[in-house]
């Protein structure tokens, strides 16, 4: 049986709230759900998280929860008639003193008040994900930005603003985000995504705020700003995972630069032992249609070949017409792409030396698995570090993370090729642990007679950072100890 290694994130929303849809998504194979804090009330998110946890318990299949903070809203205000048409070459102004509902085809208000102080003549502004392009002509009194329309078209209420090349100083964490962190602490999300971080300091601040509320979720840095690319290693190392957020990032660095940026971000995340999510418009056409376009099939497959841990669906599942079919289509693409030889070979860290025994054990297990007839790997883990290290190596070998900690089981739902299994080691003799592991896998149909399995664990089970042993066992050939 081929186990899918690439993880699928599905955003929850009105479409998934319909009776039976979340259950069908579990059956289809989602690994992590995303709660988008840009929409809905605190109670909406709490209710959805409770449903996910209840279904995880009912089905015996742990699905992780990622809470995605909204971040700074850099947007225009509203128009008197909800939208306008802008002609190429016409004048158009962004004015911080204009009322929220007073926009017309010559001017509109802006929610981001510092904008007039952060642009200069020649600055290029991209509105509505780049569908409308404006060049700054001049700034009046640090309040009114006069522009010339370079690319015209429809412009409607509350559309976002980006600067080509980046440079806006808006703080990553807003007052709303800080309030939402309190809700996330109630939910005890497995991951929290931080929008528009510019530096590692933004991630450190978010971690401190979360921990102050008693939440120790993994942090996901959403790479959306051009300036973040300049210090990307620092941001990756301050995070537990990153998200290649291709919407805003593509607008700021230019669409033509986005494919190379995606490959670089995935590569650096794996090299620095962090997980990585590829997001935005992966199956966009399935918001309306029941099958993906061929371009979308290639897009998903290319992200998998690049080595992404997870692929994410946004409006496709949150508000689309075919949330379950979309996940099913993504599953099919994953399974077929993962059969390709280039996806299961790796030269990762072949020439490295290791300072930690547990990290060396993880690398040794993957080398052994990839070069012998191993069916799978069982890793007893307290923190999830050993299966994380293992998952950085491209392989077709499934890694089963056995842990007694809910936090760890939730964390590994995002790791490529890692499957969480609850494990209680209390009152169990160390000599009986291996036998228990194999029987647990056998009961789930994951091992069969004569399968060779690797087991990694520590002599002192229950101690973090204690993995110091690797054993190969063959199912059924002899009593397993």
C-alpha positions as CSV (number, residue, x, y, z in Angstrom):
1,X,0.0,0.0,0.0
2,X,1.4,3.4,-1.0
3,X,1.1,5.9,1.8
4,X,0.9,9.5,0.6
5,X,3.8,11.5,2.0
6,X,2.9,15.1,1.0
7,X,0.6,16.6,3.5
8,X,-2.6,18.5,2.5
9,X,-3.9,21.5,4.4
10,X,-7.5,22.5,3.9
11,X,-8.9,25.9,5.0
12,X,-12.2,25.7,6.8
13,X,-15.1,28.0,6.1
14,X,-18.8,28.1,5.1
15,X,-18.4,25.3,2.6
16,X,-16.9,22.9,5.2
17,X,-19.5,23.9,7.8
18,X,-22.2,22.2,5.8
19,X,-23.4,18.8,7.3
20,X,-21.1,15.9,6.5
21,X,-18.5,17.9,4.6
22,X,-15.8,17.9,7.3
23,X,-16.3,14.2,7.8
24,X,-15.9,13.7,4.0
25,X,-12.7,15.7,4.1
26,X,-11.3,13.5,6.8
27,X,-12.1,10.5,4.6
28,X,-10.6,12.1,1.5
29,X,-7.3,12.5,3.4
30,X,-6.7,16.0,4.8
31,X,-3.8,16.2,7.2
32,X,-4.1,19.7,8.7
33,X,-6.9,22.2,8.7
34,X,-6.4,26.0,8.5
35,X,-8.4,28.4,10.5
36,X,-8.3,31.8,8.7
37,X,-8.5,34.6,11.3
38,X,-9.1,37.1,8.5
39,X,-12.7,35.9,8.5
40,X,-15.2,34.8,11.1
41,X,-15.6,35.3,14.8
42,X,-13.6,33.8,17.7
43,X,-16.4,31.4,18.4
44,X,-16.5,30.3,14.8
45,X,-12.9,29.2,15.1
46,X,-13.4,27.6,18.5
47,X,-16.3,25.6,17.2
48,X,-14.5,24.4,14.1
49,X,-11.4,23.4,16.1
50,X,-13.6,21.4,18.5
51,X,-15.2,19.6,15.6
52,X,-11.8,18.7,14.2
53,X,-10.6,17.4,17.5
54,X,-13.8,15.4,18.0
55,X,-13.5,13.8,14.6
56,X,-9.8,13.1,15.2
57,X,-10.7,11.2,18.3
58,X,-13.6,9.4,16.6
59,X,-11.7,8.3,13.6
60,X,-8.4,7.7,15.3
61,X,-6.7,9.8,12.7
62,X,-4.9,12.9,14.1
63,X,-5.5,16.0,11.9
64,X,-3.5,19.1,12.9
65,X,-4.8,22.6,13.4
66,X,-3.1,25.7,11.9
67,X,-4.4,29.1,13.0
68,X,-3.5,31.8,10.4
69,X,-3.3,35.4,11.8
70,X,-4.6,38.2,9.5
71,X,-1.6,40.5,9.9
72,X,-1.6,44.2,8.8
73,X,-4.4,45.3,6.5
74,X,-2.8,47.5,3.8
75,X,-5.9,48.3,1.8
76,X,-7.9,51.0,0.1
77,X,-11.2,52.1,1.6
78,X,-14.6,51.8,-0.1
79,X,-16.2,53.5,-3.1
80,X,-19.5,55.3,-3.2
81,X,-20.8,52.8,-5.8
82,X,-18.7,49.8,-4.5
83,X,-16.3,49.8,-7.5
84,X,-14.9,52.0,-10.3
85,X,-13.2,51.5,-13.7
86,X,-9.8,53.1,-14.0
87,X,-8.5,54.0,-17.5
88,X,-4.8,53.6,-18.4
89,X,-3.1,57.0,-18.2
90,X,-5.7,58.7,-16.0
91,X,-4.9,60.4,-12.7
92,X,-5.9,58.7,-9.5
93,X,-5.2,59.6,-5.8
94,X,-4.9,57.7,-2.5
95,X,-5.9,60.1,0.3
96,X,-5.7,59.2,4.0
97,X,-8.1,62.1,4.8
98,X,-10.8,60.8,2.5
99,X,-13.8,59.2,4.2
100,X,-14.2,55.4,4.2
101,X,-17.2,55.5,1.8
102,X,-16.2,58.5,-0.4
103,X,-14.1,56.9,-3.1
104,X,-14.8,57.6,-6.8
105,X,-13.0,57.1,-10.1
106,X,-10.5,60.0,-9.2
107,X,-9.6,59.1,-5.6
108,X,-10.1,56.7,-2.7
109,X,-9.2,56.6,1.0
110,X,-6.6,54.2,2.4
111,X,-6.6,52.3,5.7
112,X,-2.8,52.3,6.0
113,X,-2.1,55.8,7.2
114,X,1.8,55.8,6.9
115,X,1.6,55.1,3.1
116,X,2.1,58.7,2.1
117,X,5.3,58.9,4.1
118,X,6.7,55.7,2.6
119,X,6.4,56.3,-1.1
120,X,8.1,58.8,-3.5
121,X,7.8,59.7,-7.1
122,X,8.4,56.7,-9.3
123,X,7.2,54.2,-6.6
124,X,5.0,51.5,-8.2
125,X,1.9,50.5,-6.4
126,X,0.1,47.2,-7.1
127,X,-3.6,47.0,-6.1
128,X,-5.8,43.9,-6.0
129,X,-2.9,41.4,-6.4
130,X,-1.4,43.4,-9.3
131,X,-4.5,43.7,-11.4
132,X,-4.4,47.5,-11.2
133,X,-1.0,49.2,-11.3
134,X,-0.3,52.8,-10.3
135,X,2.9,54.9,-10.5
136,X,3.4,57.6,-7.8
137,X,3.6,61.1,-9.3
138,X,4.0,63.1,-6.1
139,X,2.9,63.3,-2.5
140,X,1.0,66.2,-1.0
141,X,1.4,67.2,2.6
142,X,2.2,63.6,3.6
143,X,-1.5,62.8,3.3
144,X,-2.3,62.5,-0.4
145,X,-0.5,60.2,-2.9
146,X,-1.1,61.3,-6.5
147,X,-0.6,58.6,-9.1
148,X,-0.9,57.7,-12.8
149,X,-2.7,54.6,-13.8
150,X,-0.3,52.2,-15.6
151,X,-2.6,49.2,-15.8
152,X,-6.3,50.0,-15.5
153,X,-9.4,47.9,-14.9
154,X,-12.1,47.3,-12.3
155,X,-11.2,48.3,-8.7
156,X,-13.6,47.5,-5.9
157,X,-13.8,48.1,-2.2
158,X,-11.1,47.2,0.3
159,X,-8.5,45.8,-2.2
160,X,-5.0,45.3,-1.0
161,X,-2.0,47.5,-1.7
162,X,1.6,46.2,-2.4
163,X,4.8,48.0,-3.3
164,X,6.8,46.5,-6.1
165,X,10.0,45.4,-4.4
166,X,8.4,45.8,-0.9
167,X,9.3,48.4,1.7
168,X,6.1,49.1,3.7
169,X,6.9,49.3,7.4
170,X,3.6,47.9,8.8
171,X,4.2,45.8,11.9
172,X,3.6,42.1,11.4
173,X,1.4,41.8,14.5
174,X,-1.6,44.1,14.8
175,X,-3.9,44.7,17.8
176,X,-6.4,42.3,16.2
177,X,-3.7,39.6,16.0
178,X,-2.8,40.0,19.6
179,X,-6.5,39.5,20.6
180,X,-6.7,36.5,18.3
181,X,-3.7,35.0,20.0
182,X,-5.9,34.7,23.1
183,X,-8.5,32.7,21.1
184,X,-5.7,30.5,19.6
185,X,-4.5,29.7,23.1
186,X,-8.0,28.5,24.0
187,X,-8.0,26.3,20.9
188,X,-4.4,25.1,21.6
189,X,-3.6,25.1,17.9
190,X,-0.7,23.0,16.7
191,X,0.7,25.8,14.4
192,X,0.2,29.5,14.2
193,X,1.0,31.3,10.9
194,X,2.3,34.9,11.1
195,X,1.5,37.1,8.2
196,X,3.9,39.5,6.6
197,X,7.0,39.0,8.9
198,X,9.9,41.2,7.8
199,X,12.6,39.8,10.2
200,X,13.2,37.1,12.8
201,X,12.2,39.6,15.5
202,X,8.6,39.5,14.2
203,X,8.6,35.7,14.8
204,X,10.3,36.0,18.2
205,X,7.7,38.6,19.3
206,X,4.8,36.3,18.1
207,X,6.4,33.3,20.0
208,X,6.7,35.4,23.2
209,X,3.0,36.6,23.0
210,X,1.8,33.0,22.4
211,X,3.8,31.6,25.3
212,X,2.6,34.3,27.6
213,X,-0.9,33.0,26.9
214,X,0.2,29.4,27.6
215,X,0.3,28.3,23.9
216,X,3.4,26.6,22.6
217,X,2.3,26.0,19.0
218,X,4.8,25.8,16.2
219,X,5.3,29.0,14.3
220,X,4.8,29.3,10.5
221,X,6.4,32.3,8.8
222,X,4.3,33.4,5.8
223,X,6.9,34.6,3.3
224,X,4.9,37.5,1.6
225,X,7.3,40.5,1.6
226,X,10.2,41.1,-0.7
227,X,12.4,42.3,2.1
228,X,11.8,39.0,3.9
229,X,13.7,37.2,1.1
230,X,16.8,39.2,2.0
231,X,17.0,37.7,5.5
232,X,15.2,34.5,4.8
233,X,17.6,32.2,6.7
234,X,17.1,34.2,9.9
235,X,13.4,34.0,9.5
236,X,13.4,30.3,8.8
237,X,15.6,29.6,11.9
238,X,13.3,31.7,14.1
239,X,10.3,29.6,12.9
240,X,9.2,26.0,13.0
241,X,7.9,26.1,9.4
242,X,7.5,28.6,6.6
243,X,4.7,29.1,4.1
244,X,5.5,30.1,0.5
245,X,2.6,32.6,0.3
246,X,2.7,33.1,-3.5
247,X,0.0,35.7,-3.7
248,X,1.5,38.7,-2.0
249,X,5.1,37.5,-2.6
250,X,4.5,37.2,-6.3
251,X,3.1,40.8,-6.4
252,X,6.1,42.2,-4.5
253,X,8.9,40.4,-6.3
254,X,7.2,40.0,-9.7
255,X,5.6,36.9,-11.1
256,X,8.6,36.0,-13.2
257,X,10.7,35.7,-10.1
258,X,8.3,33.6,-8.2
259,X,9.2,30.0,-9.5
260,X,12.8,30.5,-8.5
261,X,11.9,31.9,-5.2
262,X,9.6,29.0,-4.4
263,X,12.4,26.5,-5.2
264,X,14.9,28.4,-3.1
265,X,12.5,28.7,-0.1
266,X,11.7,25.0,-0.2
267,X,15.4,24.0,-0.5
268,X,16.6,26.3,2.3
269,X,13.8,25.2,4.7
270,X,14.8,21.5,4.2
271,X,18.5,22.3,4.6
272,X,17.7,24.2,7.8
273,X,15.5,21.4,9.2
274,X,12.2,23.2,9.0
275,X,8.9,22.2,7.4
276,X,7.6,24.1,4.4
277,X,4.0,24.7,3.0
278,X,3.3,25.8,-0.6
279,X,0.2,27.9,-0.8
280,X,-2.1,30.2,-2.9
281,X,-4.1,29.3,-6.0
282,X,-2.9,25.7,-6.2
283,X,-6.4,24.5,-7.4
284,X,-8.1,27.8,-7.9
285,X,-10.3,26.8,-10.8
286,X,-11.9,24.2,-8.5
287,X,-13.7,26.9,-6.6
288,X,-16.2,26.7,-9.4
289,X,-15.2,23.6,-11.5
290,X,-15.2,19.9,-10.6
291,X,-11.8,19.1,-12.1
292,X,-8.5,21.0,-12.0
293,X,-6.8,22.6,-15.0
294,X,-3.7,20.9,-16.4
295,X,-1.7,23.8,-15.3
296,X,-2.8,23.3,-11.7
297,X,-1.9,19.6,-11.9
298,X,1.6,20.6,-13.0
299,X,1.8,23.3,-10.3
300,X,1.0,20.8,-7.5
301,X,3.3,18.2,-8.9
302,X,6.2,20.6,-9.3
303,X,5.9,21.7,-5.6
304,X,6.1,18.0,-4.6
305,X,9.1,17.4,-6.8
306,X,10.7,20.5,-5.2
307,X,10.3,18.9,-1.8
308,X,7.5,20.8,-0.1
309,X,6.1,19.2,3.1
310,X,2.6,20.3,2.5
311,X,0.3,21.9,-0.1
312,X,-2.5,24.2,0.9
313,X,-6.0,24.9,-0.2
314,X,-7.7,28.2,0.6
315,X,-11.0,29.3,-1.0
316,X,-11.1,26.0,-2.8
317,X,-12.3,24.3,0.4
318,X,-13.4,27.3,2.5
319,X,-16.0,28.6,0.1
320,X,-15.7,26.6,-3.1
321,X,-18.4,24.4,-4.6
322,X,-16.3,21.2,-4.6
323,X,-14.2,21.0,-1.4
324,X,-14.1,17.2,-1.2
325,X,-13.5,16.7,-4.9
326,X,-10.6,19.2,-4.7
327,X,-8.9,17.2,-1.9
328,X,-9.5,14.0,-3.8
329,X,-7.9,15.5,-6.9
330,X,-4.9,16.7,-4.9
331,X,-4.5,13.2,-3.3
332,X,-4.3,11.6,-6.8
333,X,-1.7,14.1,-8.0
334,X,0.4,13.5,-4.8
335,X,0.3,9.7,-5.1
336,X,1.3,9.7,-8.8
337,X,4.0,12.3,-8.4
338,X,5.5,10.5,-5.4
339,X,6.2,7.5,-7.6
340,X,8.8,9.4,-9.6
341,X,12.4,8.4,-8.9
342,X,13.5,12.0,-8.5
343,X,11.1,12.4,-5.5
344,X,12.5,9.5,-3.5
345,X,16.3,10.1,-3.9
346,X,18.4,12.5,-1.8
347,X,21.9,13.7,-1.3
348,X,20.8,15.8,1.7
349,X,23.6,16.2,4.3
350,X,25.7,13.3,2.9
351,X,28.9,15.1,3.8
352,X,27.8,16.6,7.1
353,X,29.0,15.8,10.5
354,X,26.6,15.8,13.5
355,X,26.9,17.2,17.0
356,X,24.0,15.3,18.5
357,X,23.6,11.5,18.8
358,X,19.8,11.6,18.2
359,X,20.3,13.6,14.9
360,X,23.0,11.1,13.8
361,X,20.6,8.2,14.6
362,X,17.9,9.9,12.4
363,X,20.3,10.3,9.5
364,X,21.6,6.7,9.9
365,X,18.1,5.3,9.9
366,X,17.2,7.1,6.6
367,X,20.5,6.0,4.9
368,X,19.8,2.4,6.0
369,X,16.2,2.6,4.9
370,X,17.0,4.0,1.5
371,X,19.7,1.4,0.7
372,X,18.2,-1.8,2.0
373,X,14.8,-3.5,1.8
374,X,13.1,-1.6,4.7
375,X,9.3,-1.3,4.8
376,X,9.0,1.5,7.3
377,X,10.5,3.3,10.2
378,X,9.0,3.6,13.7
379,X,10.4,6.5,15.7
380,X,9.6,6.9,19.4
381,X,9.7,10.6,20.0
382,X,9.1,13.1,22.8
383,X,9.5,16.4,20.9
384,X,9.2,15.2,17.3
385,X,12.8,16.2,16.4
386,X,13.9,12.8,15.2
387,X,11.1,12.3,12.7
388,X,11.5,15.9,11.5
389,X,15.2,15.2,10.8
390,X,14.3,12.0,9.0
391,X,11.6,13.7,6.9
392,X,14.2,16.1,5.5
393,X,15.6,13.1,3.5
394,X,13.7,12.3,0.3
395,X,12.5,8.7,0.5
396,X,9.6,6.4,-0.2
397,X,9.8,4.9,3.3
398,X,7.0,5.9,5.7
399,X,8.0,7.2,9.1
400,X,5.6,6.5,12.0
401,X,6.0,8.9,14.9
402,X,5.0,7.2,18.2
403,X,4.4,9.7,21.0
404,X,2.5,10.1,24.2
405,X,2.3,13.9,23.8
406,X,-0.6,15.5,22.0
407,X,1.5,18.5,21.1
408,X,4.0,16.3,19.3
409,X,1.4,14.3,17.5
410,X,-0.1,17.6,16.2
411,X,3.3,18.9,15.1
412,X,4.2,15.9,13.0
413,X,1.0,16.1,11.0
414,X,2.8,18.7,8.8
415,X,6.0,16.8,8.2
416,X,6.4,15.1,4.8
417,X,6.2,11.3,5.1
418,X,5.5,11.3,8.8
419,X,2.4,9.7,10.3
420,X,1.4,10.3,14.0
421,X,0.5,7.3,16.2
422,X,-0.5,7.7,19.9
423,X,1.8,5.7,22.2
424,X,1.7,5.3,26.0
425,X,4.9,3.9,27.5
426,X,3.9,4.1,31.2
427,X,4.4,0.8,33.1
428,X,5.9,-0.9,30.0
429,X,9.2,-2.6,30.3
430,X,11.8,-1.3,27.8
431,X,12.1,-4.8,26.3
432,X,8.4,-4.9,25.5
433,X,8.3,-1.6,23.6
434,X,9.5,-3.0,20.2
435,X,6.9,-5.8,20.3
436,X,4.2,-3.3,21.2
437,X,5.2,-1.0,18.3
438,X,5.0,-3.8,15.7
439,X,1.7,-5.1,17.0
440,X,0.3,-1.5,16.9
441,X,1.4,-1.2,13.2
442,X,0.1,-4.7,12.4
443,X,-3.3,-3.9,13.8
444,X,-3.5,-0.9,11.4
445,X,-2.5,-3.0,8.5
446,X,0.8,-1.1,8.2
447,X,3.2,-4.1,8.5
448,X,3.0,-7.7,7.4
449,X,4.9,-11.0,7.9
450,X,8.5,-10.8,6.9
451,X,8.6,-7.0,6.6
452,X,11.8,-5.4,7.8
453,X,11.3,-2.4,10.0
454,X,13.6,0.2,11.7
455,X,12.9,1.2,15.2
456,X,14.6,4.2,16.8
457,X,14.2,5.1,20.5
458,X,16.1,6.0,23.6
459,X,17.2,3.7,26.4
460,X,15.4,6.0,28.8
461,X,11.9,6.2,27.2
462,X,10.1,9.4,28.1
463,X,13.2,11.7,28.1
464,X,13.4,14.5,25.4
465,X,16.5,14.3,23.2
466,X,17.3,10.8,24.3
467,X,17.1,8.8,21.0
468,X,20.3,6.7,21.0
469,X,19.4,3.4,19.5
470,X,18.5,2.0,16.1
471,X,17.3,-1.6,15.6
472,X,16.2,-3.5,12.5
473,X,13.5,-6.1,13.2
474,X,11.8,-8.6,10.8
475,X,8.2,-9.2,11.5
476,X,7.3,-12.8,12.3
477,X,10.8,-14.3,12.0
478,X,11.6,-14.3,15.7
479,X,10.3,-12.8,19.0
480,X,10.8,-9.1,18.7
481,X,12.7,-7.5,21.6
